[in-house]
């Protein structure tokens, strides 16, 4: 396989957003689920909260009237597709309790069924992983309930070991791509697309494609200004390309990048996978509560950012609480903090033009343009 053909496969997979056919699919809504456990059990997890705009479905006025104004775009899109039976081909949908949007999606999906607005299949499972060391026994019980809900036998030790090795290969390949990005050798927009492309692939396949395509990853046109990105979930690479018109993104900590895949353990056991997932500082609900923001600050400082760009969804209920503290700390480090305010997760051309103009003005004011 040539670097060009590998890049084309990754680009196509990003465009499809994990909508390919699988033998035994389980949908995942939200970040933070230890997907290797499903792969080891012979299932194919796919992401349901990051889909192309062309995947939008209108289930009608009755469904729209039930969805309250605070519900974000990803949940709204999911609910319309769910109501029209768009997910009846999957074995189950797992919702991550610690992901605010996922909990809202689960609650609405259950209510839609009660009201007769959605089909009774597939199964809906709430995954309640507690991100604290003292909760391991509880988390083990939750895993047992998951296997029962999926009606499958837990994966064998050999299956866990094989999947763990594949996921280690994925982790190393993604780390190399992130390193290229930090050094200005790869655009963050490309790194984002190629990461998202792997959410419908097994770890080994994704790793091989990344390692093959990396040498031809596009480089930032302007690497003189080092930028970091934090905030709510970004769904489209167009936002990145707008930011890259003003500098190189060297540290990307928005949720779809920072929280996937979840950390891997040192040993390939179910208990170890659970402990690793529960200790992930990318989860805003981790104990102690300041661990998430502290991890963001460490990574931004370590990446030697000149400026950090923040953008939030209009109804963000996660990182927005930490933004004032993060902003103050960055200013103490003499790192410019640029808050773009509320940004649509799928901004259109006029929105992107406005974002680009605001960013350019802010960087110029701080002597970075």
C-alpha positions in Angstrom: 0.0 0.0 0.0 1.3 3.4 -0.9 1.1 6.5 1.4 -1.3 8.1 -1.1 -3.7 5.1 -1.1 -3.6 4.9 2.7 -4.4 8.6 3.0 -7.3 8.2 0.6 -8.8 5.3 2.7 -8.5 7.4 5.8 -10.1 10.5 4.1 -13.0 8.3 2.8 -13.5 6.7 6.2 -13.7 10.2 7.8 -16.2 11.3 5.2 -18.4 8.3 6.0 -17.9 8.7 9.8 -18.1 4.9 10.6 -21.2 4.2 8.6 -19.8 1.0 7.0 -21.4 -2.4 7.3 -20.3 -4.7 10.2 -21.3 -8.2 11.2 -22.3 -7.4 14.8 -22.5 -3.6 15.4 -22.9 -1.9 18.8 -23.5 1.9 18.7 -21.7 4.1 21.2 -23.0 7.5 22.1 -20.5 9.7 24.1 -16.9 9.6 25.0 -15.1 7.4 27.6 -16.2 3.9 26.8 -13.5 1.2 26.8 -14.2 0.0 23.2 -11.5 -2.7 23.2 -13.7 -4.8 25.5 -16.4 -4.9 22.9 -13.9 -5.7 20.1 -12.4 -8.5 22.2 -16.0 -9.9 22.5 -16.4 -10.0 18.7 -18.5 -6.9 18.4 -17.9 -3.8 16.2 -18.3 -0.5 18.1 -19.2 2.5 16.0 -19.6 6.1 17.1 -23.1 7.6 16.8 -22.5 11.2 17.9 -20.1 12.2 15.1 -21.7 11.9 11.7 -21.5 13.9 8.5 -24.1 16.6 7.9 -25.4 14.5 5.0 -26.5 11.9 7.6 -29.2 14.3 8.9 -32.8 12.9 8.9 -36.0 14.7 9.7 -38.4 12.5 11.7 -41.2 15.1 11.5 -42.8 17.9 13.6 -44.0 15.5 16.3 -40.4 14.6 17.1 -39.1 18.1 16.8 -41.7 19.5 19.1 -40.6 17.1 21.9 -36.9 18.1 21.8 -36.2 21.1 24.1 -34.2 24.0 22.9 -31.2 23.2 25.1 -30.5 19.9 23.3 -27.4 20.1 21.3 -27.0 19.4 17.6 -25.5 15.9 17.9 -28.3 14.7 20.2 -31.0 16.3 18.1 -29.6 14.6 14.9 -29.3 11.3 16.7 -32.9 11.5 18.0 -34.4 12.1 14.6 -32.5 9.2 13.1 -33.5 7.0 16.1 -37.1 7.9 15.7 -37.1 6.9 12.0 -35.6 3.5 12.8 -32.2 4.3 11.5 -30.4 2.2 14.2 -32.5 -0.9 14.1 -29.6 -2.7 12.4 -27.3 -2.4 15.4 -27.3 -4.9 18.3 -27.5 -2.2 21.0 -26.7 1.4 21.7 -24.5 2.2 24.7 -24.8 5.7 26.2 -21.9 6.9 28.4 -23.4 8.2 31.6 -20.5 10.6 32.3 -20.9 12.3 28.9 -23.6 15.0 29.4 -24.9 14.8 25.8 -25.1 11.0 26.0 -27.2 11.0 29.1 -29.6 13.5 27.5 -29.8 11.3 24.4 -30.5 8.2 26.5 -33.3 9.9 28.4 -34.9 11.3 25.3 -34.7 7.9 23.5 -36.4 6.2 26.4 -39.1 8.8 26.5 -39.6 8.6 22.7 -40.3 4.9 23.1 -42.7 5.5 25.9 -44.6 8.0 23.7 -44.6 5.6 20.7 -42.4 7.9 18.7 -39.6 5.4 18.1 -39.3 1.7 17.5 -38.6 -0.7 20.4 -35.2 -1.9 18.9 -32.3 -1.8 19.4 -31.6 -2.2 23.1 -30.6 0.9 24.9 -27.9 0.5 27.6 -26.7 3.2 30.0 -23.0 2.7 30.8 -22.3 4.1 34.3 -18.5 4.0 34.8 -17.4 6.0 37.9 -14.1 7.7 37.4 -12.6 7.1 40.8 -10.2 4.5 42.2 -12.5 3.5 45.1 -15.3 2.6 42.7 -13.7 -0.4 41.0 -16.0 -3.0 42.5 -19.0 -0.9 41.3 -17.5 -0.6 37.8 -17.0 -4.4 37.6 -20.6 -4.9 38.4 -21.5 -2.5 35.6 -19.4 -4.5 33.2 -21.2 -7.6 34.2 -24.5 -5.9 33.6 -23.3 -4.8 30.2 -22.5 -8.4 29.1 -25.9 -9.4 30.3 -27.6 -6.5 28.4 -25.7 -7.4 25.2 -26.5 -11.1 25.8 -23.0 -12.3 25.1 -20.3 -14.2 26.8 -17.4 -12.0 28.2 -14.3 -12.1 26.1 -11.6 -14.7 26.8 -8.1 -13.9 28.0 -6.6 -14.7 24.6 -9.2 -12.4 22.9 -8.4 -9.6 25.3 -4.7 -10.0 24.7 -5.0 -10.0 20.9 -7.3 -6.9 21.0 -5.0 -5.2 23.5 -2.0 -5.7 21.1 -4.0 -4.2 18.2 -5.0 -1.2 20.3 -1.5 -0.6 21.5 -0.5 -0.4 17.8 -3.3 2.2 17.3 -2.2 4.2 20.4 1.4 4.3 19.2 0.4 5.4 15.7 -1.8 8.1 17.0 0.9 9.3 19.4 3.3 9.5 16.4 0.7 11.6 14.5 0.2 13.9 17.5 4.0 14.3 17.8 4.1 15.3 14.1 1.4 17.9 14.9 3.3 19.3 17.9 6.4 19.7 15.8 4.6 21.4 12.9 5.0 18.5 10.6 1.3 17.7 10.2 -1.8 19.8 10.1 -4.2 19.4 13.0 -7.1 19.3 10.5 -5.6 16.2 8.9 -4.8 14.6 12.3 -8.4 15.2 13.4 -9.8 13.6 10.2 -7.5 10.6 10.3 -8.2 10.0 14.0 -12.0 10.1 13.5 -11.6 7.8 10.5 -10.5 5.0 12.8 -13.6 5.0 15.0 -15.1 2.3 12.7 -11.9 0.3 12.3 -10.1 -2.2 14.4 -6.8 -1.0 16.0 -4.4 -2.8 13.8 -6.0 -1.7 10.5 -6.1 1.9 11.8 -2.5 1.8 12.9 -1.2 0.5 9.6 -3.1 3.1 7.6 -1.8 5.9 9.9 1.8 4.7 9.8 1.7 4.4 6.0 0.0 7.8 5.4 1.9 9.9 7.9 4.9 10.8 5.6 2.5 12.7 3.3 0.4 14.4 5.9 0.0 18.1 4.9 2.1 20.6 6.9 0.7 23.8 8.3 1.2 26.8 6.0 1.9 29.0 9.0 4.0 27.3 11.7 5.3 30.6 13.3 2.4 30.8 15.8 1.7 27.8 18.0 -1.9 27.4 18.9 -3.9 25.2 21.3 -7.6 24.4 21.0 -10.0 23.6 23.9 -13.7 23.6 24.4 -16.8 21.7 23.2 -16.9 18.9 20.7 -15.9 19.9 17.2 -17.6 17.9 14.4 -16.0 19.1 11.2 -12.5 19.8 9.9 -13.5 23.1 8.4 -13.2 24.7 11.8 -9.6 23.5 12.0 -8.7 24.8 8.6 -10.0 28.2 9.5 -7.8 28.3 12.6 -4.9 27.0 10.6 -5.0 30.1 8.4 -3.5 31.9 11.4 -1.0 29.4 12.8 -0.3 25.8 13.6 -2.5 23.9 16.0 0.0 22.0 18.1 -2.2 20.9 21.0 -5.8 19.8 20.3 -7.8 19.1 23.4 -11.4 19.2 22.2 -13.3 16.0 23.4 -13.4 14.0 20.2 -9.6 14.1 20.2 -8.6 14.2 23.8 -11.1 11.5 25.0 -10.7 8.9 22.3 -9.4 6.3 22.4 -9.4 5.8 26.2 -6.1 5.0 27.9 -4.8 1.4 27.7 -3.7 -0.7 30.6 -0.3 -2.3 31.1 -1.9 -5.8 31.1 -4.7 -7.1 28.9 -7.3 -8.1 31.5 -10.9 -6.9 31.8 -10.1 -5.4 35.2 -7.1 -3.5 33.9 -9.1 -2.1 31.0 -11.7 -0.9 33.5 -9.2 0.7 35.8 -7.5 2.5 32.9 -10.8 3.9 31.6 -11.8 5.0 35.1 -8.5 6.9 35.5 -8.8 8.9 32.3 -8.2 12.6 33.1 -9.9 13.5 29.7 -13.2 12.8 31.5 -14.6 16.0 33.2 -16.3 13.9 35.9 -13.1 12.4 37.2 -12.3 12.4 40.9 -10.9 14.8 42.2 -12.9 17.4 40.2 -9.8 19.6 39.4 -7.9 16.7 37.7 -9.5 17.3 34.3 -8.6 21.0 34.1 -5.2 20.4 35.6 -4.4 17.9 32.8 -5.5 20.4 30.2 -3.2 23.1 31.6 -0.2 20.7 31.8 -0.6 19.7 28.1 -1.1 23.3 26.9 2.0 24.4 28.7 4.0 21.4 27.6 3.1 22.1 24.0 4.6 25.6 24.3 1.5 27.3 22.9 1.7 31.0 22.1 -2.1 31.2 22.3 -5.0 29.0 23.3 -8.4 29.2 21.4 -11.5 28.3 23.3 -14.9 27.7 21.7 -18.1 26.4 23.3 -21.5 25.1 22.3 -24.3 27.4 23.3 -25.6 24.9 25.8 -22.2 23.5 27.0 -22.5 22.1 30.5 -19.0 20.6 30.8 -15.7 22.5 30.3 -17.4 25.9 30.4 -17.3 25.7 34.1 -13.5 25.4 34.0 -12.8 28.1 31.4 -12.3 31.0 33.8 -9.7 29.1 35.9 -7.9 27.9 32.7 -7.9 31.4 31.2 -6.4 32.9 34.4 -3.7 30.2 34.7 -2.7 30.6 31.0 -2.4 34.4 31.4 -0.1 33.8 34.4 2.0 31.7 32.0 2.0 34.5 29.4 0.0 32.4 27.0 -2.7 34.4 25.2 -6.2 33.1 25.8 -8.7 33.8 23.0 -12.3 32.9 23.7 -14.3 32.7 20.5 -17.5 32.4 22.5 -20.3 30.2 21.2 -19.5 28.3 18.0 -21.8 26.0 16.2 -20.4 22.4 16.0 -21.0 22.5 12.2 -20.3 26.2 11.3 -21.3 27.3 7.8 -19.2 29.5 5.6 -20.3 32.9 7.0 -19.7 31.5 10.6 -16.2 30.4 9.6 -15.5 33.8 8.0 -16.5 35.5 11.2 -14.4 33.1 13.3 -11.4 33.7 11.1 -11.7 37.5 11.3 -12.2 37.4 15.1 -9.2 35.2 15.6 -7.0 37.3 13.3 -7.9 40.4 15.1 -7.3 38.8 18.5 -3.9 37.5 17.5 -2.9 40.8 16.0 -3.9 42.6 19.2 -1.6 40.3 21.1 1.3 40.7 18.7 1.0 37.2 17.3 0.0 38.1 13.7 
